[in-house]
Amino acid sequence: TSEPKDSSGDSKSGDKLVIGFSQVGAESEWRTANTKSMQEAIKAAGHELKFSDAQQKQENQIKAIRSFIAQKVDAIVFSPVVETGFETVLKEAKDAGIPVFLSDRAVDIEDDSLWVTFLGSDFVEEGRKAAKWLVEETADVEGDINIVELQGTVGSAPAIDRKEGFEEIIADHPNMKIVKSQTGDFTRAKGKEVMEAFLKSDGENIDVLYAHNDDMAIGAIQAIEEYGLKPAEDITIIGVDAVKGAFEAMAAGKMNVTVECNPMFGPQMVDLIEAYLAGEEIPKRVAVEESMYTMDQAEELLPTREY
Ligand code: GYE
């Protein structure tokens, strides 16, 4: 446990916490930046981190959480790979009196007493932003706009929500159609592979790629070039995350836009954990702040990007 904070918000006590962090994996640039942010923030605050990489597998996360419970950690930070199926293990943590802080991704569980708070982005809003950009960009286009979609990990909060937000906006534009949609599991390799299949079946009729993250967009850009088309010209490329790789692709004229999803919330998470353990009231939902960036801003902003 930690002592109350002073008015500056800094922890007065040197109390060292043991924090278990069950991370999703290392599937994307976003994820590695998020891991680094969390590791650095926990270290800087003088706490001990027990880190577990689940390699995008739910069973690994369940094992990791059980091991954190057995080790009697002070708090668990948990980034659930998918939304469902964690009820039992979260109940075990609650019964052991160990608070769970949801990081980045939400769970779809009715009993919200199983976690303290959810700190992460609004993925539905990110999907809306992507679609709104496309609506504006294609305002003058007559006729159908054929969109292919690379979804994130099946059953994950960002894949479900980014699809929902995007579809909500294009629903008002009957000329916009998602003609193909498949998961690329948030990785470059899978993004490339699935885009190759999309191109092979109907390459000349694809107008837009909406990728649920930049890594898949970057993999797809490679597939488009190998197929003999020009990314960002022949096919409009929309990504999410705003990682460096996207800024590089935009600066090279190969990607049109990326919606920001900020992974650098390690310090915010540490603050929440300390505040909670000091007896403060914590909101059930804490949002991360973010924006969006287009090709024309890429060169100027690239050197300033933290991830
Ligand atoms: O967008 C993607 C990563 O959960 C917000 O997971 C995160 C997503 C992120 O693999 O790149």
Residues whose N, C-alpha, C, O or C-beta is under 5 A from the ligand:
A	BS01	GYE	E27 S28 W30 R31 D104 P158 F186 H212 N213 D241 C261
